[in-house]
Amino acid sequence: MSAPEPIAAGSNPFSARSVLLLVLFGAVVFVALLWMIGSGMATGSANDGGSHAGGKGLNGYAAFAEFAERRGYAVRRSRNEGALDNPGLLVLTPPQWTDGEELESIVSKRRFIGPTLIISPKWVSYPVPAGTEGAKKGWVQLADTMPPTWKGFLDDVGVTIGPLGKGKAAGWSAAGLSGKLPEARAVLWGEGANLVPLVASRPGGRMLAAFIDDGGDYPLLQDMALAPLRSFDRDNGAFPLVVVFEPDLLDNYGMGDVGNARLADALLKAMTERTGRSVTFDLTLNGLGRSANLLTLAFTPPFLAATLCLLLAAIAVGWRAFLRFGPPSKPVRAIAFGKKQLVANAAGLIRRTRRFHLIAAPYLARARLRIVRALGLPREAGPEATDAAIDRALSARNPDATPFSQLAARLSAARRAHDVLNAARDIHTLERTLTR
């Protein structure tokens, strides 16, 4: 028996296009919200006046990070401690109070992972007072200086803060490069037996930036070096550690000078010669780290593939729901009123049960009765006598036609649907011949 088809119970108050647009808008906004939470955009701005890649004050390094991006490097400002172990150049801007042993652990793990650039802190700053004319968010005032005290990290290296050029003017020089320092009254330099100078002050020749002579082979850094290495092993496989003692070489205060920008470009090229153009600026040491959550993992490889599959599945389910969208409907009666519907239901039942031979006898009896009425034969006679009378009438009209009795016997003996249909069609043709 065929299943009932639903019928509309009322008009649809919304068009399919309007509903589709509403659903798509909601889905896009929801996915965007999940992505913002997972990527950390919902955690707020990193421009808090600190000495890191998110800071836009004089002591920040936002200009250095943006410069690297414009030079074609793949820059990432990381708030996740897991990024400390990623390959590529890692830029660390730890504050003065950083735990030296923690810093040593980070650098040691990266020895055979990727190069590391550490920029020493120098300035003590505080936010620009509220209401200062022309001040922008993240701007700071430089109040004092303080060298780093990282006990447990490079303990054989000493640092000093002092004036250069009687505190009036100071500059720096490197291999084929030179520039100015924005503040000559307080310059930070380093000293150590295992340091290979990259940048020296003018005047005084103080070591403003250097890399560690640890036995590794660093060709481009060696080309920039202002002194030769004691020894190196070409098969060492280690990556360099560069320390920029004077932060004004690369911070926003110093990046206003074109010479400092050229120095930044040279350092980036020299340190990424073996790792590609990937640069990660760490923000975790500056107190801006955040722990990974499920949403963060969902938008991070290799889980990103599963997230995309789930989104595609949701789109498929939504599309199927949209195709089924329409006015409310209610089912009709399983067996509708009327003879025609009753016959259709009976035919559907026979078709589903495949009992086609059961309709042969009723059809034959109805066909015989119609012919008897048309020819005016007696109705009280039995089937055999009636069939014989029909055969005589048929022979009188068409002697070559197949007798009715033979067609009736063939229909009664039929079991397959094809045989029943052919026999019934022949009887119908004979009936039309006799009743014209």
C-alpha positions in Angstrom: 0.0 0.0 0.0 1.5 3.3 -1.0 2.5 5.8 1.7 0.3 8.9 2.0 1.7 12.1 0.5 1.6 15.2 2.7 -0.5 18.2 1.7 0.1 21.8 2.5 -1.8 23.1 5.5 -1.2 26.8 5.0 0.8 29.4 3.1 4.5 29.9 3.7 5.1 33.3 5.4 8.8 33.4 4.4 10.4 32.9 1.0 13.0 30.2 0.6 15.6 32.9 -0.4 15.0 34.9 2.8 15.4 31.9 5.0 18.5 30.8 3.2 20.1 34.2 3.6 19.3 34.3 7.3 20.7 30.8 7.9 23.9 31.6 5.9 24.5 34.9 7.7 24.1 33.2 11.1 26.4 30.3 10.1 29.1 32.7 8.8 28.9 34.8 12.0 29.1 31.7 14.2 32.1 30.3 12.4 33.8 33.7 12.4 33.3 33.9 16.2 34.7 30.4 16.7 37.7 31.4 14.6 38.3 34.6 16.5 38.2 32.8 19.8 40.5 30.0 18.5 43.0 32.3 16.9 43.2 34.6 19.9 41.7 37.7 18.4 39.1 37.8 21.2 41.8 38.2 23.8 42.4 41.9 23.2 45.2 44.0 21.8 48.8 43.3 22.7 49.6 47.1 22.5 50.0 47.6 26.2 53.1 49.7 26.3 55.4 46.7 26.8 58.8 45.9 25.2 57.5 43.2 22.7 56.3 42.8 19.1 52.8 44.1 20.0 54.0 47.3 21.7 53.8 50.5 19.7 55.5 52.7 22.2 59.2 53.8 22.0 60.3 50.6 23.7 58.2 48.2 21.6 59.1 46.2 18.6 55.9 46.5 16.5 57.9 48.4 13.8 60.5 45.6 13.6 57.7 42.9 13.2 55.9 45.0 10.6 59.1 45.7 8.7 59.8 41.9 8.5 56.3 41.4 7.1 56.8 44.0 4.5 60.1 42.4 3.5 58.2 39.2 2.7 58.8 37.2 5.9 56.0 35.0 7.3 55.7 36.7 10.7 53.8 35.3 13.6 53.2 37.0 16.9 52.9 34.0 19.3 51.1 33.9 22.6 51.5 30.1 22.8 54.5 28.5 24.5 54.4 25.6 22.1 55.6 28.0 19.3 59.0 28.3 21.1 59.9 24.9 19.7 58.8 25.7 16.1 61.5 25.8 13.3 62.4 29.2 11.8 63.7 32.3 13.5 62.5 32.9 17.0 62.7 36.5 18.3 62.7 36.8 22.1 62.2 40.2 23.9 62.3 39.1 27.6 62.0 41.8 30.2 64.5 42.5 32.9 62.9 40.2 35.5 62.8 37.1 33.3 64.0 33.8 34.9 67.4 33.2 33.5 67.2 29.4 33.8 63.9 29.4 31.9 65.5 31.5 29.2 68.5 29.1 29.1 66.1 26.1 28.7 64.3 27.7 25.8 67.6 28.6 24.0 69.1 25.2 24.6 66.2 23.3 23.2 66.4 25.4 20.0 70.0 24.7 19.4 69.2 22.2 16.7 65.7 23.4 15.8 66.2 27.0 14.6 68.0 30.3 15.1 67.2 32.5 18.1 67.5 36.3 18.3 67.4 37.8 21.8 66.9 41.5 22.3 68.0 42.7 25.7 65.8 45.2 27.6 67.0 48.5 28.8 64.2 51.0 29.4 62.0 51.4 32.4 58.8 53.0 31.1 55.3 53.9 32.2 52.2 54.8 30.1 51.7 58.3 28.9 49.3 60.2 31.3 45.7 60.2 30.4 44.6 63.3 28.6 48.1 64.0 27.0 47.5 65.9 23.8 48.2 63.8 20.7 49.0 60.6 22.6 47.9 57.3 21.2 47.1 53.9 22.8 50.3 52.1 23.8 52.5 55.1 24.0 54.9 55.3 26.9 57.4 57.7 28.6 60.9 56.4 29.1 61.6 57.1 32.8 64.9 55.3 33.5 67.2 52.4 32.4 67.9 49.1 34.0 70.1 46.2 32.6 68.8 42.6 32.6 69.8 40.3 35.4 69.2 36.9 33.9 71.0 34.6 36.4 71.5 31.2 34.9 71.6 32.5 31.3 75.0 33.5 29.7 76.5 34.0 33.1 79.9 34.5 31.3 78.6 37.6 29.6 78.5 41.0 31.3 76.4 44.0 30.4 76.8 47.7 31.1 74.7 50.8 30.6 76.6 54.1 30.1 76.9 57.2 28.0 78.7 57.4 24.6 80.3 60.5 23.1 79.8 62.4 26.3 76.1 61.7 26.0 75.7 64.1 23.0 75.7 61.9 19.9 76.3 58.2 19.3 76.1 55.9 16.4 77.0 52.3 15.4 78.8 50.5 12.6 78.6 47.0 11.2 80.0 45.3 8.1 79.1 47.8 5.4 76.4 49.4 7.5 76.1 52.3 9.9 73.5 54.3 11.7 72.6 56.5 14.6 71.5 55.7 18.1 68.5 57.8 19.4 69.8 58.1 22.9 73.6 58.6 23.6 73.3 59.1 27.3 72.3 55.5 28.1 73.6 52.8 25.8 73.7 49.1 26.7 76.7 47.0 25.6 78.0 43.5 26.3 81.3 41.8 27.0 82.3 38.2 26.9 85.0 35.8 25.7 82.6 33.8 23.6 81.0 36.7 21.8 81.6 37.5 18.2 80.7 41.2 17.6 78.3 42.1 14.8 77.6 45.8 15.7 80.0 48.2 17.4 79.3 51.6 18.9 80.7 54.8 17.5 82.7 56.1 19.4 84.1 53.6 21.8 83.8 50.4 19.8 81.5 48.8 22.4 79.8 45.5 21.5 76.1 46.4 20.8 75.2 43.1 19.1 77.0 39.7 18.8 76.5 36.0 18.3 77.7 33.2 20.4 80.9 31.4 19.3 79.7 27.9 20.1 81.5 25.9 17.4 78.7 26.2 14.8 79.2 27.3 11.2 77.1 30.4 10.3 78.4 31.7 6.9 76.3 34.9 6.6 76.8 35.9 10.2 80.5 35.2 9.8 80.5 37.6 6.8 79.0 40.3 9.0 81.3 39.6 12.0 83.7 42.3 13.1 86.1 39.7 14.4 87.0 36.1 13.4 85.6 33.0 15.0 88.0 30.9 17.1 86.8 27.7 15.5 83.8 26.2 13.8 82.6 22.8 12.6 80.9 22.7 9.2 79.1 19.5 10.2 77.9 20.8 13.6 74.3 21.4 12.5 73.6 23.9 15.2 71.7 27.1 14.7 73.0 30.5 15.9 72.1 32.5 19.0 72.3 36.3 18.4 72.1 38.8 21.2 71.3 42.4 20.5 72.4 44.2 23.7 71.3 47.7 22.7 67.5 47.5 22.1 67.5 50.9 20.4 69.0 49.2 17.3 65.7 47.4 16.6 62.9 48.9 18.8 60.4 51.5 17.6 62.7 54.3 19.0 65.5 53.3 16.7 63.7 51.9 13.7 62.9 55.5 12.6 66.4 55.6 11.3 67.0 54.0 7.8 70.3 52.6 8.9 68.7 50.6 11.7 66.1 49.2 9.2 69.0 48.1 6.9 70.7 46.4 9.9 67.4 44.6 10.8 67.2 43.4 7.2 70.7 42.1 7.2 70.2 40.3 10.5 67.0 38.6 9.2 68.8 37.4 6.0 71.8 36.1 7.9 69.8 34.2 10.5 67.2 32.7 8.1 69.6 31.3 5.5 68.9 27.7 6.5 65.3 27.9 7.8 63.3 29.8 5.2 61.5 33.1 5.7 59.6 32.3 8.8 59.9 34.6 11.9 58.1 34.1 15.2 58.0 37.0 17.7 57.4 35.5 21.2 55.0 37.3 23.5 54.8 34.7 26.3 57.9 35.9 28.2 56.2 39.4 28.3 53.2 38.0 30.2 50.9 37.8 27.2 50.8 34.1 26.8 47.7 32.0 26.9 47.1 28.3 27.3 45.8 26.4 24.3 42.1 25.5 24.3 40.0 23.2 22.2 39.0 26.0 19.8 42.7 26.9 19.3 43.5 23.3 18.6 40.5 23.0 16.2 42.0 25.7 14.0 45.6 24.4 14.2 47.0 21.6 12.0 46.5 18.7 12.0 43.1 19.2 13.6 42.2 21.8 11.1 41.4 19.1 8.6 38.9 17.5 10.9 37.3 20.9 11.6 36.9 21.6 7.8 35.3 18.1 7.4 32.8 18.9 10.2 32.0 22.3 8.6 31.4 20.6 5.2 29.1 18.0 6.9 27.2 20.8 8.6 26.8 22.6 5.2 25.5 19.4 3.7 22.9 18.8 6.5 21.8 22.5 6.3 21.4 22.2 2.5 19.2 19.1 2.9 17.1 20.9 5.5 16.7 23.8 3.1 15.5 21.6 0.4 12.8 20.2 2.7 11.8 23.7 3.8 8.2 24.8 3.1 4.8 25.4 4.6 3.6 23.1 7.3 1.9 20.0 5.9 -0.3 17.3 7.3 -0.7 13.7 6.1 -3.8 12.6 4.2 -5.9 9.5 5.0 -4.1 6.2 4.5 -7.2 5.0 2.5 -9.0 7.9 0.9 -12.7 8.0 0.1 -13.9 6.9 -3.3 -14.0 3.8 -5.6 -11.0 5.0 -7.7 -8.8 5.4 -4.6 -9.9 2.0 -3.3 -9.0 0.3 -6.6 -5.6 2.2 -6.5 -4.9 0.9 -3.0 -5.9 -2.7 -3.9 -3.6 -2.5 -7.0 -0.8 -1.2 -4.9 -1.2 -4.0 -2.4 -1.1 -6.6 -5.2 1.9 -5.0 -6.7 3.8 -5.0 -3.4 2.9 -8.6 -2.6 3.5 -9.7 -6.3 0.3 -11.9 -6.3 -0.6 -10.9 -9.8 -2.3 -14.3 -10.5 -5.1 -13.4 -8.0 -6.5 -10.7 -10.3 -7.0 -13.1 -13.2 -10.2 -14.8 -12.1 -12.0 -11.5 -11.1 -11.0 -9.9 -14.3 -12.2 -12.9 -16.4 -15.5 -12.9 -14.6 -16.1 -9.2 -15.2 -15.1 -9.4 -18.8 -17.4 -12.5 -19.4 -20.3 -10.6 -17.7 -19.8 -7.5 -19.9 -19.8 -9.6 -23.1 -22.9 -11.5 -22.0 -24.7 -8.2 -21.5 -23.5 -6.8 -24.8 -24.6 -9.9 -26.8 -27.8 -10.4 -24.9 -26.9 -14.0 -23.8 -28.6 -15.7 -20.9 -27.0 -14.9 -17.6 -28.1 -18.1 -15.8 -25.9 -20.4 -17.9 -22.7 -21.7 -16.4 -19.2 -20.5 -17.4 -18.6 -23.3 -19.9 -22.0 -22.8 -21.6 -21.4 -19.1 -21.6 -17.9 -19.4 -23.1 -19.3 -21.7 -25.9 -22.0 -19.2 -26.7 -19.4 -16.4 -26.9 -17.2 -18.6 -29.2 -20.2 -19.1 -31.6 -20.8 -15.4 -31.7 -17.1 -14.6 -32.3 -16.9 -17.2 -35.1 -19.9 -15.6 -36.8 -18.1 -12.3 -36.9 -14.5 -13.3 -37.3 -13.8 -17.0 -38.0 -10.0 -16.5 -37.8 -10.1 -15.0 -34.2 -8.9 -17.0 -31.2 -11.9 -18.4 -29.3 -12.8 -16.8 -26.0 -12.6 -20.1 -24.2 -8.9 -20.5 -25.1 -8.1 -16.9 -24.0 -10.0 -17.5 -20.7 -8.1 -20.8 -20.1 -4.8 -19.0 -20.8 -5.6 -16.2 -18.4 -6.6 -18.7 -15.6 -3.4 -20.5 -16.0 -1.1 -17.4 -16.0 1.1 -16.9 -12.9 3.6 -14.3 -13.9 2.8 -10.6 -14.3 3.8 -10.6 -17.9 1.6 -13.6 -18.8 -1.4 -12.2 -16.9 -1.1 -8.8 -18.7 -0.8 -10.4 -22.2 -3.8 -12.6 -21.6 -5.9 -9.8 -20.2 -5.0 -7.6 -23.1 -6.1 -10.3 -25.6 -9.5 -10.7 -23.8 -9.9 -6.9 -23.9 -9.3 -6.8 -27.6 -11.8 -9.6 -28.2 -14.3 -7.8 -26.0 -14.0 -4.7 -28.2 -14.5 -6.8 -31.3 -17.7 -8.3 -30.0 -19.2 -5.1 -28.5 -18.7 -2.7 -31.5 
